[in-house]
Amino acid sequence: MVLTGIQNLAIANINALEIYGKETSSDIPNWSHKVDLNPLPPIYRQEITPDMLEGSQQNLIAETKDSQGVLITDSEPLIKESADKYDRNKKANFLIQLLTQLSSRFNLRAAIYGFLLDIICSEAAGFFFASFATVLLTIQGKSPYQIQSEFSSNLFLIIYLCIGLTFSSAGGFFSAHCAKQNEIFNAALTGTISTSLGILMHYTNPSPSPSWFFTTALYLTIPVAIAGGYLRKISSKKQPQRA
């Protein structure tokens, strides 16, 4: 009768009923009975066998693998594109940092001052030396052709080379003096500018000088400019000690 009365109420949220009996002096029930209030029709009562579970699990695993494979395949181009973009950004940042460090070390104005000193003084000294040698050879009674031959001799070329390298060293010294810091780097920049101009003039207006003259000047300009900067650096360190 209790079961019939509860089923007649048709409460949707109550699916099962458990009836138990116990003595008033005891907390443990003496008996209990569970009743299903919504029994399934026989057509829906199908026994679940282990084969059915295994088949459904295999289908689930296969579907999961397929979905993962599609996900990985679709994400590979994105991952590669992100890696390429990261590499490009890393290289760009490295170049920016390198240029920033170089710009902080180099003083372009000081290097140009040293370069101008090198060019102007070398040309002026070469002109005065050629004028003095011409006068001296003329006094000795040599003809213009003989004087020209003397100027093309190895002795005069070596003297010209020493004059140019001396003022290249002076240009590096003056560049380091104007920069007042990173003397070696600024002296090297002065020598680089002088060397670049020498290469440009050699290929745009070739001179009749032998190849050894140009090669020696090309390889020694930067080292002697650095030597001038190093001399300036040493002298600047010795001045406070003397004071």
C-alpha positions, 0 to 999 in steps of 0.5 A, a space after each residue: 500500500 505504501 508503494 502504491 501510494 507513492 507511485 500515485 503521487 508521480 513525483 518526477 525526482 524520486 526514482 527509488 524508495 528504500 523501506 527499512 524497519 528497526 527497533 526504537 532502542 536500536 540504531 541499526 535497521 533490522 530489515 530493509 527493502 529497496 523498490 524502483 519507482 520507475 522500472 524500465 520496460 522490458 524492451 529497454 532492459 538489455 544486459 551489458 556484456 564485456 564484449 559491448 564494453 570493449 567495443 565501445 572503448 575501442 571506438 572511443 580510443 580510435 576516435 580520440 587518436 583520430 582527433 589528436 592526429 588531426 589536431 597535431 597535423 593542423 598545429 604543425 604549420 603554426 608551430 613552425 611559423 611561430 619558431 621561424 618568427 621567434 628566430 627572426 625576432 631574435 636575430 633582429 634583436 641581436 643586430 639592434 643590440 650590436 649596433 647600439 653597442 657599436 654606436 656607443 663605442 664609436 665617435 664618428 666625429 672624432 674618427 672624421 677629424 683623425 681622417 682629415 688630419 691623415 689626408 691633409 697632412 699626408 698630402 701636404 708633407 708629400 707635396 713639400 717633400 716632392 718640391 724639395 727633392 725636385 729643387 735638390 735634383 735640379 741643382 744637381 743638373 738632372 733633367 726633368 725625365 731623370 727627376 721623374 725616374 727618381 720619383 718612381 724609384 723604390 727609395 722615393 716610394 718607400 719615403 712616400 709610404 713612410 710619410 703616409 703611414 706616419 700621418 695615419 698613425 697621427 690621425 689615429 692618435 688625434 681621433 683617440 684624443 678627440 673621442 676621450 674614450 674607447 681610443 682603440 676603436 675610434 683609431 681603428 675607425 679612422 684607419 678604416 675610413 682612410 683605407 676605404 678611401 684609398 681603395 676607392 681612389 685606386 680603382 677609380 683613378 689607378 696610379 702607375 705605382 707598383 702593386 707592392 706599394 698599394 698592398 703595403 699601404 692597404 694592409 698597414 694603414 689600420 694597424 698604424 692608426 690603432 698604434 696611434 690610438 694606443 699611444 694616446 691611451 697610454 699617454 692619457 693614463 700617465 698624465 694623472 700620475 704625473 700630476 
